[in-house]
Amino acid sequence: MTLVAGVDSSTQSVKIVVCDAETGEVVRSGRASHPEGTEVSAAAWWDAYRKAASTPGLLEDVEAIAVGGQQHGMVTLDEQGGLVRDALLWNDTRSAQDARDLVDELGGGQAWADAVGTVPLASMTVTKLRWLARAEPETAKRVASVILPHDYLTWELGGRSFAPVTDRGDASGTCYYDASDGEYRDDLVQRALGRSVELPRVASPAEIVGHTPDGIAIAAGTGDNMAAGLGLGLESGSAVVSLGTSGTAFTRSTTPTHEPSGTVAGFADATGEFLPLVCTLNGARNLVATAEVLGVSLDELARLALSAPAGSGGLVFLPFLEGERTPSLPEATGELVGLTLSSMKPANLARAAIEGVLWSLAYGVDVLRQQTGEISAITLTGGASQSEAVRRIATSVFGLPVVVTEAFESVAVGAARQAAWALSGELPEWRVPVAGRYDPTDADVTAADALMARYTEVLHDHFEVPSFAR
């Protein structure tokens, strides 16, 4: 058996899986926690990786490894390769005004979409460079190079024996790399930081970029969403909806997207194609918060939600408890709309919380559809997808067939699949573990259309976000 390893270095923890290179079966795994916060030392990720990798026998006989890392994080290095400051993570929104300024300076959202396929939001690396130049100018002067979280771990895996390297998928999330042309936009780096800096070489999708001190081949790695696409076997015409701490919805496309509102990020994928994506900040934690308000367990929240009708009796929950990225509302707060004597029931609130979180992703899927063409099925994954209420309510929010995966580490498995590809020269076919399929009824399709119309109306009225017809 040939063994390969994949690493998921996420916001909360690092997970390492060791897989059979031919089948994708996970044979061993390890994990360790990351520090909390939106500003974290990159050295803490390496410490966590080493702790996870110290599991006895974990990497024994592994022949190749790759890293899937959280996107957008700004890792700054000085001329000696030392860390200049703690990394600003994707969920650090202090650069929200910097994002707006950069968009305006270049001539608006369409100008950015044309340049790099993505309109800068507070999560994107380019906005964090502007924030650094503005808020910490003396620190900014010490920066010699800027890399991403997965680049840093790949570099450390190789014992720093080669220069930092990235891939087109993760690079496309910086907003200073044009995946269509395969080139960095140094003019955008200069616009943000005030000068040029060293940027990591962009490796090809199946390239071996170096070896660990123990001789394990290191693949290029990629961003976490791109790795998840590999792990889930994403195909054109379907969309992955992942519901964890945050929410994401993405599809695969052979052509780049240039959506000017900022709703769709025009990312590249890890295969040489493209991965148009929408991301929401508010995911499963909204359901935990709702359960706490109601004084019930998550199991009881699910039972209550399934006892309420589709549409929650007219109760609308805008789930912006931590601001929002899609649509871009970084200073927004959550809202309950439609409270009446008949709608203000625990069951309606429970269902409205689930509908609201899923609706924000369905909103994104509709914009994806406008950019890439028909989306006829949803693959639902992530921690919250294990809730039976989330699974069943999803059909009446999306109005599409919903395939639910079993709980598995899709990012780490996708990184391992990339490692297997780099090792053999062929992208292996691995089975995706499916827990079930949920087909919408005619009533579900009607409910989904009504829910989308109601929510987009409220979104427009309360936040002046343009609504659109499904």
C-alpha positions in Angstrom: 0.0 0.0 0.0 1.3 3.4 -1.0 0.6 6.0 1.7 0.1 9.8 1.3 -0.7 12.5 3.9 -2.9 15.6 3.8 -2.8 18.5 6.2 -5.8 20.7 7.0 -4.4 23.8 8.8 -7.7 25.6 9.6 -8.7 28.5 11.8 -9.3 26.3 14.8 -7.0 23.3 14.5 -4.6 21.3 12.4 -5.7 17.8 11.1 -3.4 15.3 9.5 -4.8 12.3 7.6 -2.8 9.4 6.1 -4.6 7.8 3.1 -4.2 4.9 0.8 -3.0 6.6 -2.4 -5.1 4.3 -4.6 -8.5 4.4 -2.8 -8.3 7.4 -0.5 -9.2 5.3 2.5 -8.1 7.1 5.7 -5.8 4.8 7.7 -4.5 7.1 10.4 -5.0 10.6 11.6 -3.9 13.2 14.2 -4.9 16.6 15.3 -4.0 19.6 17.5 -5.6 22.9 18.4 -4.7 26.3 17.1 -4.9 29.5 19.3 -8.1 31.4 19.1 -8.3 34.9 17.6 -8.2 36.7 14.3 -4.5 37.5 14.8 -2.2 34.5 15.3 1.5 33.8 15.1 2.3 31.5 12.1 4.8 29.8 14.4 1.8 28.5 16.4 0.5 26.6 13.3 3.9 24.9 12.9 3.9 24.0 16.6 0.4 22.5 16.3 1.5 20.6 13.2 4.4 19.1 15.0 2.2 18.1 18.0 -0.3 16.4 15.7 2.5 14.7 13.7 4.1 13.4 16.9 1.3 10.8 17.1 3.3 7.6 17.2 3.6 6.0 13.8 1.4 8.6 12.1 3.7 9.4 9.2 5.4 6.1 9.0 6.0 5.0 5.4 4.2 8.1 4.0 5.7 8.9 0.6 4.1 12.3 -0.1 2.4 15.1 1.8 0.5 18.3 0.9 -1.0 21.2 3.0 -4.5 22.7 2.6 -4.5 25.9 4.6 -7.0 28.6 5.6 -7.0 31.2 2.8 -6.2 34.9 2.8 -4.1 35.1 6.0 -1.2 37.6 5.8 2.1 36.1 6.9 4.9 38.7 6.8 8.6 37.9 6.7 11.7 40.0 7.1 14.8 39.8 5.0 16.1 36.9 7.2 12.9 34.9 6.9 11.7 35.8 10.4 8.1 36.6 11.2 7.5 40.3 11.3 4.3 40.2 13.2 1.4 37.9 13.9 -0.6 36.9 10.9 -4.0 38.6 10.2 -6.5 35.8 9.5 -9.3 35.8 6.9 -11.9 36.6 9.7 -10.1 39.7 10.8 -12.4 42.5 9.6 -10.4 45.6 10.8 -9.4 46.2 7.1 -13.0 46.7 6.0 -12.5 50.4 5.3 -9.2 49.7 3.5 -11.1 47.3 1.3 -13.6 50.0 0.4 -10.8 52.5 -0.3 -9.0 50.1 -2.6 -12.1 49.3 -4.5 -12.8 53.0 -5.0 -9.2 53.8 -5.9 -9.1 51.3 -8.8 -12.4 52.5 -10.2 -15.0 50.2 -8.6 -15.9 46.6 -8.3 -15.9 45.9 -12.0 -12.3 47.1 -12.3 -11.1 44.7 -9.7 -13.2 41.8 -11.1 -11.6 42.5 -14.5 -8.1 42.7 -13.0 -8.1 39.6 -10.7 -11.6 38.1 -10.8 -12.4 39.1 -7.2 -13.5 42.3 -5.5 -11.6 42.9 -2.3 -13.4 42.4 1.0 -12.0 42.7 4.5 -11.0 39.0 4.4 -8.6 39.4 1.4 -4.9 39.6 1.8 -4.5 42.8 -0.3 -6.7 44.7 2.2 -4.6 43.6 5.1 -1.5 44.9 3.3 -3.2 48.3 3.1 -4.2 48.1 6.7 -0.6 47.3 7.7 0.8 50.2 5.7 -1.8 52.6 7.3 -2.0 51.3 10.9 1.6 50.1 11.4 3.8 51.9 9.0 7.0 51.2 10.9 6.2 47.5 11.0 5.3 47.6 7.3 8.8 48.9 6.5 10.3 45.6 7.8 8.3 43.4 5.5 10.5 41.8 2.8 8.0 39.1 1.6 4.4 38.1 2.1 3.2 34.5 2.0 0.0 32.6 2.9 -0.7 30.2 5.8 -0.3 27.1 3.6 2.9 28.5 2.1 4.4 28.9 5.6 3.7 25.3 6.6 4.9 23.9 3.3 8.1 25.9 3.8 8.6 24.6 7.3 7.8 21.0 6.2 10.8 21.3 3.9 13.0 22.6 6.6 13.2 25.9 4.8 15.5 24.2 2.3 13.7 25.9 -0.6 12.1 29.3 -1.1 8.5 29.7 -0.1 6.1 28.4 -2.8 2.3 28.6 -3.3 -0.2 27.4 -5.8 -2.6 29.3 -8.1 -5.6 28.3 -6.0 -4.5 29.9 -2.8 -2.7 32.7 -4.6 -6.0 33.7 -6.3 -7.4 34.6 -2.9 -5.0 37.4 -2.3 -6.5 39.8 -4.8 -3.1 40.5 -6.3 -2.8 37.4 -8.4 -4.6 37.0 -11.8 -5.3 33.3 -12.2 -6.6 34.0 -15.8 -3.1 35.1 -16.9 -1.1 33.2 -14.2 0.6 36.4 -13.1 1.0 38.4 -9.9 -0.3 42.0 -10.2 2.6 43.9 -8.6 0.9 47.2 -9.3 -1.9 46.1 -6.9 0.7 45.1 -4.2 2.2 48.6 -4.6 -1.2 50.2 -4.4 -1.9 48.4 -1.1 1.5 48.5 0.6 3.2 51.4 -1.1 6.0 49.3 -2.5 6.8 45.9 -4.0 7.7 42.8 -1.9 8.9 39.3 -2.6 6.0 36.9 -3.3 6.1 33.1 -3.4 6.6 31.2 -6.6 3.4 29.7 -8.0 3.9 25.9 -8.5 1.9 23.8 -10.9 -1.0 21.7 -9.5 0.8 18.3 -9.4 4.3 19.6 -8.8 6.6 18.2 -6.1 8.2 21.3 -4.7 10.7 19.7 -2.3 11.2 17.0 0.4 11.0 16.9 4.2 14.2 16.2 6.1 12.9 12.6 6.3 12.6 12.4 2.6 8.8 12.7 2.2 7.9 14.4 -1.1 6.1 17.7 -0.6 3.3 18.7 -3.1 2.5 22.3 -3.8 -0.5 22.4 -1.4 -3.4 24.8 -1.8 -6.1 26.8 -0.1 -8.6 25.0 2.1 -11.6 25.5 -0.2 -9.6 24.2 -3.2 -8.5 21.2 -1.2 -12.1 20.5 -0.2 -13.0 20.6 -3.9 -10.5 17.9 -4.5 -11.6 15.9 -1.5 -15.3 16.0 -2.5 -14.6 15.3 -6.2 -16.4 18.5 -7.3 -17.7 18.5 -10.8 -19.2 21.3 -13.0 -23.0 21.7 -12.7 -23.1 21.0 -8.9 -22.2 23.1 -5.9 -20.6 22.3 -2.6 -22.2 23.9 0.4 -20.0 23.6 3.5 -21.5 24.6 6.8 -19.1 24.9 9.7 -17.8 27.9 11.6 -18.3 29.8 8.5 -20.2 28.9 5.4 -19.0 28.4 1.8 -20.6 27.6 -1.5 -18.6 26.9 -4.6 -18.6 25.2 -7.9 -16.1 24.2 -10.6 -15.8 26.1 -13.8 -13.5 25.8 -16.9 -13.6 29.6 -17.3 -12.9 32.4 -14.9 -15.6 34.6 -13.4 -15.6 38.4 -13.1 -18.5 39.2 -10.8 -18.4 42.9 -9.8 -20.5 43.1 -6.6 -18.0 41.1 -4.6 -20.5 38.3 -3.9 -18.6 35.7 -5.9 -14.8 35.4 -5.5 -13.3 34.3 -8.8 -10.8 31.8 -7.4 -8.7 29.3 -9.2 -9.0 25.6 -8.2 -6.3 23.1 -7.5 -6.5 21.4 -10.9 -5.8 24.2 -13.3 -9.5 25.3 -13.6 -11.5 27.7 -11.6 -13.5 27.7 -8.3 -16.1 30.5 -8.1 -16.9 30.8 -4.4 -19.1 32.6 -2.0 -18.3 32.7 1.7 -20.4 33.7 4.7 -19.0 34.5 8.2 -22.1 33.2 10.0 -22.4 29.4 10.1 -23.0 26.8 12.7 -22.4 29.1 15.6 -25.7 30.8 14.9 -27.4 27.5 15.6 -25.5 27.1 18.9 -26.5 30.7 19.8 -30.2 30.0 19.0 -30.2 26.9 21.1 -28.7 28.8 24.0 -31.4 31.5 23.7 -34.1 28.8 23.7 -32.4 27.0 26.6 -32.4 23.7 24.6 -29.8 21.2 23.3 -28.9 21.1 19.6 -30.9 17.9 19.3 -33.9 19.6 20.8 -33.3 22.6 18.5 -33.5 20.2 15.5 -36.7 18.6 16.8 -38.3 22.0 17.2 -37.2 23.2 13.8 -38.7 20.2 12.1 -42.0 20.7 13.9 -42.4 24.2 12.3 -43.7 24.8 8.8 -41.5 25.9 5.9 -41.0 29.6 6.1 -41.2 29.6 9.9 -44.6 31.1 10.1 -43.3 34.3 8.4 -40.4 34.7 10.8 -37.2 35.9 9.1 -33.8 35.6 10.7 -31.0 37.6 9.1 -28.0 35.7 10.5 -25.4 38.5 10.5 -24.4 38.0 14.2 -20.7 38.6 13.3 -21.1 41.0 10.4 -21.1 39.4 7.0 -18.9 38.9 4.0 -21.6 37.7 1.5 -23.2 40.1 1.0 -20.5 42.5 2.1 -21.9 43.9 5.4 -19.0 43.9 7.8 -20.7 46.1 10.4 -24.2 44.5 10.2 -25.9 42.8 13.1 -28.5 40.0 13.0 -32.2 40.8 12.9 -35.5 39.0 13.5 -38.2 40.3 11.2 -41.9 39.3 11.1 -42.5 38.9 14.8 -46.2 38.5 15.5 -48.1 36.7 18.2 -48.5 33.8 15.9 -45.0 33.6 14.7 -43.1 34.2 18.0 -42.9 30.5 18.9 -39.8 28.5 19.9 -40.3 26.1 16.9 -40.5 29.0 14.4 -37.4 30.6 15.9 -35.5 27.3 15.7 -36.4 26.8 12.1 -35.8 30.4 11.1 -32.3 30.2 12.5 -31.5 27.2 10.2 -33.4 28.7 7.3 -31.5 32.0 7.7 -28.0 30.3 7.7 -28.9 28.1 4.7 -30.6 31.0 2.9 -27.4 33.1 3.0 -25.7 30.3 1.2 -28.6 29.8 -1.2 -28.4 33.5 -2.0 -24.7 32.9 -2.9 -25.6 29.8 -5.0 -28.0 31.9 -7.0 -25.3 34.4 -7.8 -22.9 31.5 -8.7 -25.6 30.2 -11.1 -25.7 33.6 -12.8 -22.0 33.5 -13.3 -21.4 29.8 -14.2 -24.6 28.4 -15.6 -27.0 25.8 -14.3 -26.4 24.3 -10.9 -28.6 21.2 -10.5 -27.5 19.6 -7.2 -26.0 20.5 -3.9 -23.4 18.5 -1.9 -23.9 19.5 1.7 -20.9 19.0 4.0 -19.4 20.4 7.2 -20.1 19.9 10.8 -23.7 21.3 10.8 -24.7 19.0 7.9 -24.8 16.1 10.3 -28.0 17.6 11.8 -31.1 15.9 10.4 -32.9 19.2 10.6 -30.3 21.0 8.5 -30.4 18.2 5.9 -34.2 18.2 5.5 -34.7 21.9 5.7 -32.0 22.3 3.0 -34.2 20.9 0.3 -36.9 23.6 1.0 -34.2 26.3 1.0 -32.3 25.3 -2.1 -35.1 23.6 -3.9 -32.6 21.2 -5.4 -31.5 17.6 -4.7 -29.1 17.6 -1.7 -26.4 14.9 -1.3 -25.0 14.9 2.3 -21.6 13.5 2.9 -20.6 11.5 5.9 -18.5 13.4 8.5 -14.9 13.3 7.0 -12.0 15.7 6.7 -12.6 16.8 3.2 -9.8 19.4 3.2 -7.1 17.1 4.6 -8.3 14.3 2.3 -8.2 16.7 -0.7 -4.6 17.7 0.2 -3.7 14.0 0.4 -5.3 13.4 -3.0 -3.1 16.2 -4.4 -0.1 14.5 -2.8 -1.0 11.3 -4.5 -1.4 13.1 -7.8 2.1 14.6 -7.4 3.6 11.3 -6.5 2.1 9.3 -9.4 1.5 11.9 -12.1 -2.2 11.0 -12.3 -5.1 12.4 -10.3 -6.6 9.4 -8.5 -10.4 8.6 -8.4 -11.3 8.5 -4.7 -14.8 7.6 -3.3 -16.7 10.4 -1.5 -18.4 9.0 1.6 -22.1 9.8 1.1 -24.6 9.6 4.1 -27.8 10.2 2.1 -29.6 12.0 -0.7 -32.6 14.2 -0.1 -34.8 15.0 -3.1 -37.1 18.1 -3.0 -40.8 17.7 -3.4 -42.9 20.2 -5.4 -43.8 21.8 -2.1 -40.1 22.2 -1.3 -39.4 23.9 -4.6 -42.3 26.3 -4.0 -41.1 27.0 -0.4 -37.6 27.7 -1.6 -38.8 30.3 -4.2 -41.0 32.0 -1.6 -38.2 32.0 1.0 -35.7 33.5 -1.4 -38.2 36.2 -2.4 -38.9 37.0 1.3 -35.3 37.1 2.4 -34.0 39.2 -0.5 -36.8 41.7 0.1 -35.9 42.0 3.7 -32.2 42.2 2.8 -32.9 45.0 0.4 -35.2 46.9 2.8 -32.9 46.7 5.8 -29.5 46.9 4.2 -30.1 48.4 0.8 -28.5 45.3 -0.9 -30.0 44.9 -4.4 -32.4 42.0 -4.7 -32.7 39.8 -7.8 -35.1 37.4 -9.2 -34.3 33.7 -9.0 
